[in-house]
């Protein structure tokens, strides 16, 4: 059964973030704010309508090795990426 970002399920330490419902004007600021709110060991499960390669580069530049990104799925119209805040 494919993942449905519109019906997120919370798993301990994994917080869903569906970027598709956020205005493009505010999207990157909301994503960076959500990442900054996470504690070490927590994960943001990010859902988007396209593969956000430029955003991944921006996150890498801003957070360095503190944030690890791992694709969960790359379905057209629904890309899932887990962003883990690495414990120090």
N, CA, C and O of each residue as an XYZ file, in Angstrom:
352
protein
N       0.852     -1.189      0.000
C       0.000      0.000      0.000
C       0.893      1.247      0.000
O       1.751      1.368      0.875
N       0.726      2.166     -0.938
C       1.567      3.363     -1.015
C       1.286      4.315      0.143
O       0.203      4.304      0.728
N       2.265      5.124      0.455
C       2.128      6.135      1.508
C       1.188      7.237      1.040
O       1.195      7.617     -0.131
N       0.381      7.744      1.961
C      -0.541      8.838      1.658
C      -0.198     10.003      2.574
O      -0.542      9.977      3.755
N       0.473     11.025      2.052
C       0.894     12.162      2.871
C      -0.279     12.966      3.417
O      -0.129     13.681      4.407
N      -1.431     12.859      2.792
C      -2.582     13.616      3.267
C      -3.183     12.999      4.524
O      -4.007     13.627      5.189
N      -2.780     11.785      4.854
C      -3.245     11.109      6.068
C      -2.024     10.635      6.849
O      -1.779      9.433      6.948
N      -1.240     11.594      7.414
C       0.005     11.200      8.084
C      -0.261     10.402      9.344
O      -1.231     10.643     10.062
N       0.603      9.466      9.594
C       0.567      8.709     10.837
C       1.825      9.044     11.604
O       2.919      9.051     11.041
N       1.676      9.322     12.884
C       2.814      9.687     13.703
C       3.458      8.436     14.281
O       2.797      7.624     14.929
N       4.730      8.296     14.043
C       5.542      7.246     14.633
C       6.473      7.961     15.600
O       6.916      9.075     15.321
N       6.771      7.339     16.722
C       7.609      7.979     17.736
C       8.873      8.576     17.118
O       9.660      7.866     16.492
N       9.061      9.883     17.300
C      10.254     10.556     16.821
C      10.251     10.928     15.355
O      11.224     11.502     14.865
N       9.165     10.609     14.632
C       9.058     10.973     13.212
C       7.870     11.918     13.061
O       6.739     11.566     13.394
N       8.135     13.107     12.562
C       7.106     14.131     12.441
C       6.820     14.426     10.977
O       7.722     14.839     10.248
N       5.569     14.221     10.527
C       5.235     14.463      9.120
C       5.197     15.953      8.797
O       4.761     16.771      9.606
N       5.663     16.280      7.604
C       5.636     17.655      7.099
C       5.250     17.585      5.631
O       6.058     17.187      4.792
N       4.022     17.971      5.320
C       3.529     17.949      3.942
C       3.664     19.347      3.349
O       2.855     20.230      3.632
N       4.686     19.542      2.529
C       4.971     20.856      1.958
C       3.990     21.247      0.861
O       3.917     22.417      0.486
N       3.244     20.291      0.348
C       2.354     20.575     -0.779
C       1.255     21.565     -0.434
O       0.739     22.236     -1.328
N       0.883     21.677      0.828
C      -0.186     22.597      1.217
C       0.302     23.967      1.630
O      -0.498     24.814      2.027
N       1.603     24.201      1.544
C       2.181     25.483      1.954
C       2.481     26.315      0.716
O       3.052     25.820     -0.255
N       2.096     27.563      0.762
C       2.366     28.475     -0.350
C       3.847     28.461     -0.691
O       4.692     28.481      0.204
N       4.164     28.427     -1.973
C       5.572     28.382     -2.401
C       6.366     29.551     -1.843
O       7.568     29.433     -1.604
N       5.707     30.661     -1.638
C       6.377     31.846     -1.108
C       6.936     31.599      0.299
O       7.971     32.159      0.660
N       6.258     30.765      1.090
C       6.647     30.530      2.478
C       7.258     29.149      2.712
O       7.686     28.845      3.825
N       7.300     28.328      1.694
C       7.654     26.918      1.855
C       9.049     26.704      2.456
O       9.190     25.968      3.433
N      10.071     27.333      1.890
C      11.425     27.094      2.383
C      11.589     27.586      3.824
O      12.239     26.924      4.634
N      11.006     28.734      4.145
C      11.098     29.245      5.515
C      10.415     28.287      6.491
O      10.918     28.067      7.593
N       9.286     27.722      6.099
C       8.582     26.770      6.965
C       9.399     25.497      7.161
O       9.451     24.954      8.264
N      10.032     25.025      6.101
C      10.850     23.809      6.182
C      12.049     24.033      7.101
O      12.341     23.197      7.956
N      12.740     25.153      6.929
C      13.902     25.439      7.767
C      13.477     25.611      9.221
O      14.175     25.150     10.124
N      12.350     26.263      9.458
C      11.840     26.421     10.822
C      11.514     25.083     11.460
O      11.806     24.865     12.636
N      10.908     24.183     10.690
C      10.573     22.856     11.208
C      11.842     22.074     11.545
O      11.905     21.407     12.577
N      12.844     22.153     10.683
C      14.098     21.451     10.958
C      14.769     22.001     12.217
O      15.315     21.235     13.011
N      14.732     23.302     12.402
C      15.345     23.914     13.582
C      14.616     23.535     14.862
O      15.216     23.556     15.937
N      13.336     23.189     14.770
C      12.548     22.830     15.945
C      12.779     21.393     16.398
O      12.413     21.033     17.517
N      13.383     20.568     15.544
C      13.612     19.167     15.900
C      14.763     19.013     16.873
O      15.717     19.791     16.871
N      14.649     17.990     17.704
C      15.693     17.642     18.660
C      16.571     16.545     18.052
O      16.124     15.828     17.157
N      17.810     16.407     18.523
C      18.670     15.321     18.031
C      17.976     13.962     18.166
O      17.382     13.647     19.197
N      18.068     13.180     17.107
C      17.430     11.868     17.073
C      16.041     11.885     16.474
O      15.491     10.826     16.171
N      15.454     13.068     16.295
C      14.123     13.178     15.700
C      14.229     13.303     14.182
O      15.256     13.716     13.642
N      13.142     12.934     13.512
C      13.098     12.930     12.053
C      11.876     13.690     11.570
O      10.788     13.562     12.132
N      12.065     14.484     10.522
C      10.942     15.093      9.816
C      10.737     14.299      8.535
O      11.634     14.228      7.695
N       9.563     13.702      8.382
C       9.226     12.998      7.140
C       8.572     14.017      6.211
O       7.412     14.390      6.385
N       9.333     14.448      5.239
C       8.976     15.532      4.324
C       8.285     14.969      3.090
O       8.779     14.027      2.470
N       7.153     15.543      2.739
C       6.419     15.138      1.544
C       6.298     16.350      0.622
O       5.954     17.447      1.061
N       6.585     16.134     -0.667
C       6.531     17.224     -1.641
C       6.017     16.678     -2.967
O       5.991     15.467     -3.182
N       5.610     17.576     -3.848
C       5.077     17.154     -5.147
C       6.161     16.964     -6.204
O       5.878     16.511     -7.312
N       7.413     17.314     -5.859
C       8.532     17.141     -6.789
C       9.801     16.888     -5.983
O       9.821     17.088     -4.768
N      10.841     16.455     -6.650
C      12.128     16.200     -6.013
C      12.811     17.551     -5.772
O      13.159     18.234     -6.735
N      13.010     17.953     -4.515
C      13.508     19.296     -4.210
C      15.036     19.383     -4.143
O      15.594     19.718     -3.098
N      15.696     19.088     -5.233
C      17.160     19.052     -5.253
C      17.783     20.377     -4.792
O      18.696     20.339     -3.968
N      17.337     21.554     -5.282
C      17.939     22.802     -4.787
C      17.754     22.974     -3.271
O      18.655     23.464     -2.590
N      16.605     22.577     -2.752
C      16.358     22.662     -1.316
C      17.323     21.761     -0.546
O      17.833     22.154      0.503
N      17.574     20.570     -1.056
C      18.510     19.659     -0.392
C      19.894     20.291     -0.281
O      20.565     20.144      0.740
N      20.320     20.993     -1.330
C      21.612     21.679     -1.293
C      21.597     22.807     -0.258
O      22.575     22.998      0.464
N      20.501     23.549     -0.186
C      20.394     24.636      0.796
C      20.433     24.092      2.220
O      21.081     24.674      3.090
N      19.743     22.982      2.461
C      19.737     22.379      3.792
C      21.135     21.895      4.148
O      21.587     22.072      5.279
N      21.811     21.291      3.198
C      23.172     20.814      3.429
C      24.103     21.973      3.779
O      24.938     21.849      4.675
N      23.963     23.088      3.084
C      24.802     24.252      3.354
C      24.492     24.857      4.724
O      25.400     25.273      5.444
N      23.216     24.905      5.077
C      22.808     25.548      6.330
C      23.084     24.680      7.562
O      23.486     25.195      8.605
N      22.871     23.370      7.442
C      22.954     22.495      8.609
C      24.179     21.590      8.615
O      24.548     21.049      9.657
N      24.806     21.425      7.466
C      25.972     20.548      7.388
C      25.623     19.122      7.800
O      24.544     18.627      7.476
N      26.528     18.466      8.511
C      26.304     17.063      8.863
C      25.273     16.856      9.981
O      24.966     15.714     10.321
N      24.737     17.930     10.553
C      23.724     17.797     11.611
C      22.409     17.249     11.085
O      21.613     16.705     11.850
N      22.171     17.387      9.771
C      20.926     16.885      9.170
C      21.285     15.881      8.081
O      22.055     16.183      7.169
N      20.721     14.693      8.189
C      20.887     13.666      7.154
C      19.576     13.523      6.404
O      18.506     13.455      7.008
N      19.667     13.477      5.086
C      18.484     13.292      4.242
C      18.527     11.911      3.609
O      19.565     11.475      3.113
N      17.381     11.224      3.630
C      17.278      9.902      3.011
C      15.922      9.786      2.336
O      14.884      9.984      2.967
N      15.937      9.462      1.039
C      14.680      9.289      0.326
C      13.953      8.046      0.846
O      14.550      6.985      1.025
N      12.657      8.209      1.083
C      11.787      7.088      1.449
C      11.119      6.575      0.177
O      11.009      5.367     -0.037
N      10.671      7.515     -0.670
C      10.101      7.148     -1.973
C      10.182      8.338     -2.918
O      10.262      9.490     -2.492
N      10.160      8.030     -4.205
C      10.199      9.058     -5.254
C       9.083      8.794     -6.253
O       9.339      8.588     -7.439
N       7.871      8.800     -5.780
C       6.706      8.598     -6.632
C       6.361      9.929     -7.301
O       6.363     10.956     -6.624
N       6.066      9.952     -8.602
C       5.671     11.211     -9.241
C       4.500     11.852     -8.497
O       3.475     11.215     -8.257
N       4.672     13.118     -8.140
C       3.637     13.849     -7.413
C       3.712     13.680     -5.912
O       2.990     14.356     -5.179
N       4.583     12.777     -5.432
C       4.702     12.554     -3.994
C       6.089     11.994     -3.671
O       6.323     10.787     -3.724
N       6.994     12.906     -3.339
C       8.357     12.523     -2.969
C       8.448     12.590     -1.447
O       8.079     13.595     -0.841
N       8.941     11.516     -0.836
C       9.112     11.451      0.618
C      10.588     11.401      0.960
O      11.341     10.589      0.423
N      10.992     12.292      1.873
C      12.375     12.349      2.332
C      12.367     12.427      3.845
O      11.652     13.246      4.423
N      13.155     11.584      4.491
C      13.345     11.693      5.938
C      14.554     12.560      6.211
O      15.644     12.310      5.696
N      14.349     13.590      7.034
C      15.439     14.443      7.497
C      15.672     14.110      8.965
O      14.828     14.394      9.814
N      16.807     13.514      9.255
C      17.166     13.125     10.628
C      18.114     14.149     11.208
O      19.094     14.541     10.575
N      17.805     14.585     12.438
C      18.720     15.460     13.161
C      19.696     14.537     13.886
O      19.298     13.763     14.756
N      20.950     14.622     13.529
C      21.959     13.695     14.031
C      22.310     14.058     15.481
O      22.642     15.207     15.772
N      22.236     13.074     16.388
C      22.671     13.330     17.764
C      24.157     13.666     17.814
O      24.954     13.105     17.061
N      24.514     14.560     18.682
C      25.933     14.968     18.787
C      26.735     13.962     19.568
O      27.939     14.142     19.754
